[in-house]
C-alpha cells in the first residue's frame, strides 16, 4: 500500500479522459465492485494496489461522482472552480487552487 499522493480538496484531472473534479474521499487501495473493475478496458485497467479517489467530477456535458486510480490523475492547474452542485455542501473555496472542508465538517 502506498501513501496517497493527492488529498481531499485538491482539484485534479484525469490523464486520459476529459474530466476534472475535486477529491472528497480517498481509499488506500481499490474498494469498489469487481463488476466495476472488469468494465474498464484491459489496456487501461489500473492496478488495485494503489490509492483510489472519489471525485465530484465534471466534463463539458455533466456533473457526476467518479472513482479514479491515482495513476490516472494529475493536478489541474487551470484555476477554474468546479461547478458540481455538491462541492458547496462539503467545501469552501477554491482558495489557492484547492477547496477546504467546511469548518463544521472538519475534525
N, C-alpha and C positions, 0 to 999 in steps of 0.2 A: 504494500500500500504506500502511496506517495502523499506528500503534503500538497494540498490544493494550491495551485498557482494563482487562482483568482479568488475574489472574496465577495461576500454579499454586498450589493450596492454597486458593484462595478458594471460599467457598460461595455458589452462585448459584441463581437460579430462572428458569424460562422465563417470559417475559412473557405468553404466550398459553396454553400448556398447563400442567396442574397437576403439574409435576415440578420437582425441585430436585436439586442434586448438587455435587460438589467437582471442580474443574478439575485434570486430571492431565497435560494436554498442550495446546499451542497451535499452530495452523497460521496463518502470517501472512496467507494467502489460502485460499480453498476448495481442498481437496485430498482429495476423495472421488470416487466414480464419477459419471458422467453419469446413470446409471440412478437412483442415489440422489437426485440433484438433481431430476431430472424427476418423481420420485414426489411431490414436495412440491406441494401445490395452488398454482396460479399466483398466486392472490390473496395468498398469504402467503410465496411463494418469496423467499428473501433474495438480495441481491446477492452475487456471488462475490468481489468485490474488498475483502474485509474479513476480519478475523481470525475463525477458526472454532475452537471449543473442544471438546476431548474431556472428557467428564464421567463420573465414577462417579455414575450418576443413580438416582433412586428416585421412585416415585409411591406412592399408597396401597396398591397391589397387588404391586409387584415392584421388583427392582433390576436395572439393566442399564447398558450403556455408551451414551451419547448423543453426537451430533456436532451442535453448535449454533452458529449465527452470532452474532456479537457483538450485532447489532441485536435479537436475541430474548432476550438475557439481562439480568438485573438482580441486584443484590446481594440475597442472602437474609439478612435480619437477625433471623430467628426465634430464633437462639441454640440451635437443636436440632442434635445431631450427625447425620451422615449414616450410615445403617445399612448401606450397601453393603458386602459382605464383603471387597472388595479394598482398601478405604480403609486398613485397618490394615497391609496389606502395604507400602504406599508412604509412609504418613504417620503422624505423631504428632498428637495433639490430639483435638478442636479446642482452640485456645488463642486467646482474644480474637477469636472469630468466624472463625478460619481454621485450616487444617491446615498443618503444617510437614513438609517432606520428612524422612524418617528420615536420620540422620547418615551411615550407610553408603552412601546413595544420592546425597546432596548433593555437589556439586563445589565 
